[in-house]
Structure formats: C-alpha cells, structure tokens
C-alpha cells in the first residue's frame, strides 16, 4: 500500500467509527451523512484488504488489524490537530522557529541589534539568519519558503509578493572632521564635485542614485573608491579626505561632518517583502509586526 495515494480523510472516518462503534453516530460526529461514512469504510476495506469492523449485537467490533493500527492513527491525528492549533494560535514565547532575512549590511546594522533585543524578550526560541539573496532570486526563494522576508527597494515587477514600506531615509554627504571643507556651513555643488568620492554598490559596475541625479544635471562626480558595503565606507572617510554620500541613519552613528546634499536625490526607500502565500500565516504576521515596529521606533 502506498500511503501517498490514500485519502487522509478516511482515517478520520476510521477513528470516528472506532470511537462510536456505530455508522450513524460516526456520521453525526463528522457532520456528514451515514451513506458517506459507509462509502468511506468500503474504500478503506478495499485499500487495507481487511473488513476493519464486524457488525454485531453491540455495534461495530474492530478487527485485529484495526486494533493494531488505531493507536498510531489516533496519535497521528492528534499530532496533526495540535500542529494546526499551534499554526492558528501562534505563541511567540513558545515558538521554535528560524527567521530567515535577506538584507544588506546597512540594514543589518540598523535592524538586527534592536530586533534581537525584542525577540530575546518576546520570542526567545526564534533564531535569526541574515544573508544576501540577489534581487532576481527573491521571488523564487520567498515562494519556496527558504526565505521569510527581504528588505529591499520596492519590486514593482513582482505581483506574487506583498510589500510594505519599512524605512525611508535621506542622503547626506559625510566628511571627516579634519577635512579642509569641514568648517564650511554648507556645500555647494561645485565643492561637492571637486571632492573624491566613495561609491557603495554590490555590483561591479553601474551608477548609484547620486550619479543618476547628477547625470540629469549634466554633471559627474569623481569616484576614487568603489566598495561593496556601507559599513566599511565611513571607516575610510574617517582616515582620508574622501567623501561619502550616505543615508542619514547610518551617518549619524559616526563622529564626522555631515552636509545636506547640494542637489536633489530620491529618498532611500526600504520595503519589507514577503510572499502572498505566507500573508495569513500567524507566525509570519507576528514577525512582520516586530520588524515594522523595530524600525518605526
């Protein structure tokens, strides 16, 4: 017998008949008709090649095969029922789950310390894994449940995903306190363009938001250093005369001279992304609330 080819509902009928010892009462317990119970029993008999119950004066008497398998059937049904109840009633304090996030190093810096502090109090059994998933693979990984959430720019071409704005930030220009321009009250566009810049991108080539904005003005900045991660770039700024165009939330963590940009650049917009299949999952819903609350604080 191949279990994967069986209708699992038949085991519910088997348990009901076993408990009631009567087809009519079993049907009442299951809220189905008595012929439906008889039909299910007939299918089970054919599948298991056993009568399963013998009709007698005291009702339906289980056969030895039924008596043999019922403890495990009842255990399995009970375990399934418990799992479904836990699913519907997610209890953070009792949860044992791994939360898998895709985000860059700056998002890790801003989110993880506060998130872990919150989880330690509310859901100590939840562990966290953070790693980078390429943008073109996010939908597939979220659909496969190998990833729970992603923090990224809005993905307008991904209808399978749910998205919610998580954080919005403006860009500033960072210089070290000893920089020749540090004493200026503000930066002009010409001063900004005369600086040597650090460009942060996980890609090997291609412009950033600042470059795109400057291109619209017919201008171009001088990029001296290109790095993958935002966390290393301020450390270079603090030891050189290089300039960094950086989100304000990260810039404020360093003792450095910060200037408003002398040109318009779009705000940095982070969205929380998850798959529509997980939208009504109580665990996913609770974790979404925690992520949103952490960055809203």
Protein Blocks (a to p, Z undefined) as FASTA:
>chain_A
ZZklpcfklmmmmmmmmmnopaklmmmmnopafklmmmmmmmmmmmnopgkiacdfkbca
ddfklmmmmmmmmmmmmmmmmmmmmmmmccfklpccdddddddfklmmmmmmmmmmmmmm
mmmmbccddddddfklmmmmmmnopafbdcddddfklmkbccddfbdcdddddddfkbmk
lmpmbdcfklmmmpccddddfbfbdcdfklmmmmmnopacddfbdcfbfklmmmmmmmmc
bdcdddfklmmmpccdddddfbdcddddddddddfklmmgmklmmmmmmmmmmmmZZ
